[in-house]
Amino acid sequence: MQTIQSVNEMQSHAIGLRSSGRLIGLVPTMGCLHEGHLSLIDIAKEKADKVIVSIFVNPTQFGPSEDYAKYPRMLEADIEKCRERGADIVFNPSVDEMYPEGYSTYVNEERISSGLCGITRPHHFRGVTTVCLKLFNITRPDIAVFGQKDAQQCAVIKKMVADLNIPAEIVIGPTQRDADGMATSSRNSYLTDQQREEASNISKALMMAQEMVARGTKSVDRIVAEVTHHLMGSRRLRVIYVQVVDRDSMEPAREILPGKQLLCVAAWAEQTRLIDNIQL
Ligand code: PAF
């Protein structure tokens, strides 16, 4: 497995791979790799000949009061995990490589990004779309694999790819969950045991909602009220949103249409912002 830090080297390598007919799979990450990321490498390996994992903590997707500085960085361990999982290349550029002095171009998706996390993290998706388009241009993927846990991010990226005619297929891998139901996330590493115990109520509430729908509940208000009530029973959790949305447009739903919608939750577990979602 190769590691590449230079944008030019990565780009010319990718162009070479493509011209020799290899299908390139990209797994974009910010590192601190867990089973969720590693399962995306498995998917990329099934669908592509060469798998590139990018590891880059992208400063433009963090707000000024967010956790950019403290975001966990463990490059050596991450590289080892990529090697063990069978990735071909780790691309881990520096911030200066990606955003050199004077950098001033950003990509804005204006519809899907506006609700849910877009309300409380107003510049987040602009940073995500910008870095993903840069990563696509540098690594020239035929397919790029993202995790369903970041459902709004998936929908925004798919829309950017469609709107800007980017010749890559976006593949979404299922959310990986730990034994207590928590969706795997790099930010889970911030949680104390007590916070983690209460945070696991997020996935429990999502599963409860899924059962309500399976038993015939059609009212969005009822689902949202029950989930909110469940989460408010945890002293360490503060709900940011509980919303049922169309899984593609992320528009709020008026009634439950099983199979077409997601129930999305964001909550603070004290200082840690967590998100999760489930298909209804
Ligand atoms: O999901 C993430 O880790 C990041 O948002 C991504 C897609 C790697 C862009 O920095």
Residues whose N, C-alpha, C, O or C-beta is under 5 A from the ligand:
A	BS01	PAF	P28 T29 M30 F56 N58 V128 V131
